[in-house]
Amino acid sequence: MNGLAFALLAAAAAGCAHPAPGEVAARYVRELKRYNFAACYAMLSRQDRSACSLKQFLADVPLGPTADRRWFRPVLAATRFGVGNPYPAAGGRTVVPLEVEAPYLAAWERDLCERYRGPELLQAAARSLEAGNYPRARFKDRIVLVRSRGRWLVWAGMEQRAETAALHRRTLKLYHRQRYGEAEQILRMLIDRLDRSPATGSGAVEFRLHRELARVQKVQSQLATSQAYLSKLALSDVRAELSSQHATGLFGRIANLGDRPVAEVQLTVAYYLDPTSGEAPVYVEQHTALAMPLAFDGFRQPPRPLFPGRSRSFGVTLKAPAEILAKAAIRVTVAAAVLALPQDGAVEVPSAAAKPRISPPGTTAPAPAPGQQHPALTRPAPSGVGASSPASVPLAEAYAAPPRPTGARSKGPAGRHPAPEALP
């Protein structure tokens, strides 16, 4: 074989050779940044593609941000990936390390919600991403590759990833139900599982879980202080009404009479056939009246604490059977609270805000001057409402009045159907 023929054969063989691990990893990142998610899906291992469809993949793209459809592409465009040198790992796999710099979504959301409201908030968020003006998170991640028929494919562990997401959703529910021990246990288990079985994009998940675990532990450490603060939280204007969806909702306002910001408030709603008899309630339910999201919420529920001297309206959907709702009276009490942590926003008392006062029954609140607090802070409280007293209101009144039309106040805060416990 002459030299020319040998060179041609070598070139042909090189052309048939499959890309090296570093090239495969760089291509995955490149297609991800181009929003070519179908190409990213095609690069997955056969096991990953058999475990999830393209539609399921699009709902949780490895190395993609944990943001909803509105913010996914803008946040991904702001994310930077540094691709390192491949190294061999257990099981015949190859790992390509990544240095990631991305918008720190939770801090970004908190910061903007402190300064903007309404449509201006979303516009400011879009401008901040375009200008690169946002807090950044820097962490290590990886692309894990497996060899199949001579080709390197991306191992994302999609089955384990789906299980992790489901358990994480359960953790968020446990957190907002103040079952912190269970939430901490699941978070620790998830972190350990990811540490023992790394996959493409698992570094970002670990980064988020570690921060959530730190928050759960901090909240647990101040439980006694939070419980002692309950007497500083006052209910007013408590009422039961039909919502626009013909469900019975409980509405009212909660005021912070103390000197600490509050991140979360839980209510106990007890139903009595005769609230003056001293008998036990016939039905009891728990509701989250105020909650700051543990994770990025896409600006749907602004993560602002209830500052000292301020009040906030709440609305929850009651769950009692119809026969109890029709004839019982309710008693609402503040059952638990979580004090805000420093990263939840400013902890100082706003200088322009005076402490709210709950007017005695039968008095009329004056109209507020421009810039003054909402009149609900000083409106007369229903019977039994006060800083340390439960609120009672006959539920039959909710059924005596016709349902309010769509857009009425009975839909709850911000014009939504009342269900703040349905958190992401």
N, C-alpha and C positions, 0 to 999 in steps of 0.2 A: 504494500500500500504506500503510495507516494505521500509526500508531506501535505499536498493540497487536499487530497481525499481525506486524510486523517483530520485535518483542521475542519473540513466541512462536517464530518461525523461528530467531532467534539462540539461544534457550534450547535448542531441539531440536538445533541444530548443535553446541552446546557439550556436550550430553548424548552425542552420537555421537563426540565427539573422544576420541582415545586418550590414556591417561595420559602425562604428561611423564616424561623420564628419571629425575628425582629421585624422583617418585612410584613408578615401577617398582622402583627400587633399594630404597626404603623398604619396599615391599610384600614384596620377596624376603626381606629381613632379618626382617620381621615374621612371615612364614610359616615361616621357618627356626626362629625362636625358639618358635613354636607347635608345632614338630615336624610341620608339615604338609608333609612332604617331597614328596608327590605334587603339591601346588600349586607348589612350587619347580621340580620337574621340568617341569611344564607351561609354565613361564615361559622355559624354555631356547629357544635358537635352533633352527631346524629341523635345521641341520647337527649340532648337539650331540645332539639327540634321535635322529637317524639313526645317530650313532656309538655310542650307548650306550642300553641298555634302562633301564627304571625300576629293575630289580633291580641293574644295574651302578651306576646313579647312587646308590642307597642304600648301596653299599659304599664310596663316595668322594664325599661331598656337598661341593661347593664352599662354602667358608667354614665347614664343619663341622670339629670337632676330629679329630685323628689318634688316635682311641681306639677300642677294641673296643666291642661291643654293650653290655657291662655299664656302661661309663663314658661312652659317647657323649652320652647325654641329660643326665646330671648335669654334665658338663664344658661342654656347650653352654649349659645354663642359667646357668652361672657366667660365660659369655663376654659381653662388652659391645661393642656396635658403635656408633660415632659416624658418622653419614652426613653427608658434606660436600656441597659444591656441584658440580654436573656441569660438565665442560668437554669440548670437542671433541678428538678424537684422530684419528690417521691412519686412512685407509680408511673415512671416514664414520662412525666409531664415536664413542660418547660414554662417558666414564669418570666414574664417581661415586666419589670417594675415600672411604676408610673409616679411622677410627682404631679399632684393635682392642685390647682388654684381655682377656686370657684366662689361665687357669691355665697356668703354665710346667710342663708335664707331667713333663719329665725331672727337673727339680729337685724338684718335688713328690713324685715317686716315691722319689727318693734320700733326701729328708728323712724321709719316713714310714718307710721301710725301716730307717733307722738307729734308730728308736725303738720300732717295733712288730714283732710276729711273728705268723704264723698268722692265724686268723680275726679276731683283734684288729686286725690291719693293715688289712683291708678295711673293718671298722667305723670305724676312725679316719679312713680316707680319705673315706668317705661323710660323716662328721661335719664334716671340715674343709671340704668343698665347701659344705655347708649353712651353715656359720658364716662362710664367706668367709675362712677361715684357711689360705692357701696362697700360694706364691710366684707372682708375676704376670709375664707377658710382655706388653710393649706394642710394637706394630709397626703399620706402615701397610699397608693392603690396598686392594682396589678391587672395584667391580662394573663390568664392561664391558658395554655395550649396543650392539646392532646393530638397524638399522631394517629391518623386513620388512613390506611391504604396509601401510605407514603406522603400524605398531605397533613399539614398542621391546621387544626380547627380550634375555634375558641370554645373553651369550657367555661360556661357561666353558671352551672349548677341550678338550672331554672326550676327544677322540682323543689330543691331546698330553698331557693329564693322565694317561691310562692308560699311555702310553709312559714318562712321567716316573716313575710308580710302579713300573713293571717294572724300569727302570734303577736306581732307588733300591734295590729289593730286591737286585739284583745287587751294588750298592755295599756293602750291609751284609755280604753273603757274602764279598766281597773283603776287607773290613776285618777280619773275624774269621778270615780265612785269612792275615792279615798281608801282604796284597798292597796296601800303602798307596799306592804310586805309581799303580796302576790305579784305585783308589778315588778318589784325589784328582782324577785326570783326568776321570772321569765326573762327579763333583760340580761341577767347574768348567764342564763342558760344559752340565750341566743349569741351572746358575745363569745362564749366558750366554743359553741358549735362552729361559728365562723372562723375562729382562730385555728381550730383543728382541721377544718375543711375549706381552705381558701379557694375562692373562685373569682372569675372576672367581675370587677365592680364591688366585691365584698368589702374592700377597704372603706368606701364611702358609707356603707351601711354600719360598719363598726364605729366609724367616727361619730355618726349620729347617735347610735345606741349608747356609747360611752357618755356622751353629754346628757342624754336623757336619764341614764342611771345616776349620774352625779346630781341631777335635779331632784330625782325621787329621794335620794339619800338625804339631801339638804332639807327637803320638806318634812321628812320623817323626824329629823333632828329637832325641828321647832314645833312639833305637834302640841306640846304642852302650852307653849306661848300662844299658839293659834287658838287653842280652846279657851284660854283665859280672855281672849279678845272678843268672844262672842257677845258679851254684854254691850260692846261698842257698836253693834250692828242693829239698826232699827228698821222695822218693816212699817210701811204705810200704804194707804190706798189699795189694800188687798181686796180683790174681788174675783168672783168666778163668772165667766161669760162664755157664750158660745162663740167659737171662732168661725171664720169664713168657710172652713171645711166641716162645719157642723160637729166639731169635737168640743168638749168642755175644756176650757183653758183657765188656768189660774194666773192672774196678773197683779202687778203691784210695783212698788218701788222699794229699794233697799238703800239705806243711807249709812255712811261710815262716819260715826261720831267720835272716833278715836284719833290717834296720831300716826297710824301705820297704814300703808297701802295694802289692799286686800286683793289677792289673785283669784280666789275661788270661794264660793259660798254654796253650802248645801242646805236644803230645807227639808223638814219633816212635815208632811201633810197628814193630819189625823182626822178621821170622820166620826162624828158623834150623832146619835139619834136625839140625845138630849144633853147638850154640853154643860148644863147646870146640875146634872144628877150625880156627877162624880164617877160615873161608870166608865169602864175601859172603852176605848174607841172600837168601832166595829170594823175599821179598815185603816191601814197605815201605808203610806208610800213615801219614797224619797225622791227628791228632784235636785238637779244642779241649776241654781238660779243665776250664777255668775261663774264663768270659767275662762281662763286664759289658755289657749291651745298649747299643748306641749310641743307640737311640731309646726312647721310652716303651714299656714292655712290659706294661702293665696289671697290674703286681704279680705276674706269673707267675714271673718269674725275678728275685728281689730284686737290685738293682744295688749289691751290697756288695763292696768289694775284699777280698782275703785279707790281713788285717792281720798285722804282725809278731807272732811268737809264737803264731800260730794255725794250725790245719790245717782242711782241708775235704775231704769225700769227693767222688769223681767217678765217673762211669760213662759209657762210650761203647760204641757198637755196632761190633764189628769187621767189616771188609769183605772179608777174605781169602777165597779160594775154599775150599770145604768140604774138599777133599783136603789143603790146607795146614793148615787148622785142626785136622784130625784127627791130624796127626803132628808138627807143628812146635812148637818152643818160641819164646817171644817175648822180646824185650828192649825195655824201655820206657825212653826217655830224655826229659828235658825239653829240647825243641828251641828254644823261644822263649818270651819273656814280655814283657808290657807293664806298666810301672809305672803305678800309679794317678796321675791328675792331681788337683790340689787340689779341683776340683769333684766328684770322685768320692766324697768323704767325708773324714772327719778323717784327717790324715796322721801324727798323733802316735801313738806306741806306746801302746796301752791300758794304763793304769797297773796294773790288777789282773791282767794276763796275763803270766806268765813265759814265757820262750822255751822252745819244745818241745825235748825231747831224744829222740833216736832210740836206743832201748836196743840193746845188742849182741845178736846172735843167741843164743838159748838162755836169755835171762833172762825173768822174768815181771814184768809191770807191776803195781804195787799198785792196789787199787781207789781211784778218785778220791774225795776228800772233797767234801762239798756245795759247789757253786760252782766246783769245779776244772775244768780243761780235760777235753775228751773223752779217754777212755783210749786212743784210737787214736794219740794223740801220743806215748805212751810204750810202746806195745806192741812186742814184738820184731819186727824187720824181717825179711822174707824174705831169702834168700841174695842178696847183691849189692846190697841196698837201702841207700842212705845219701844224704848230702847231695850227693855228687858221683859216685855210682855208679849205673849203670843197674840196673833190676830185671828178673830173669829168672824165669819160671814156666812149667812144661810145660803146653802147651795141652791135651794129651790128658786132663788131669784134668777139664777143663770138660765133656768128653763122658763121662767115667767116672761122673759124678754125675748123678742124675735132675734134671730141671728143677724149680726151686723153685715152690711154688704162688703164685698171685697175692697180692701184698702182702708177699712175702718181700724180704729185703734185696737179692737179685740184681736187683731192678727198678731199682736205682740210687737216687741222692739224691731225697729228697722223694717216694718211692713212684712215680716216673715211669719209663717205659722209657728206657734210657740212650741219649740222642742229643743232647747239648748243642750239637753243631755245627749242629743244625737251628734256627737262630736266626731271629727275625722280620726 
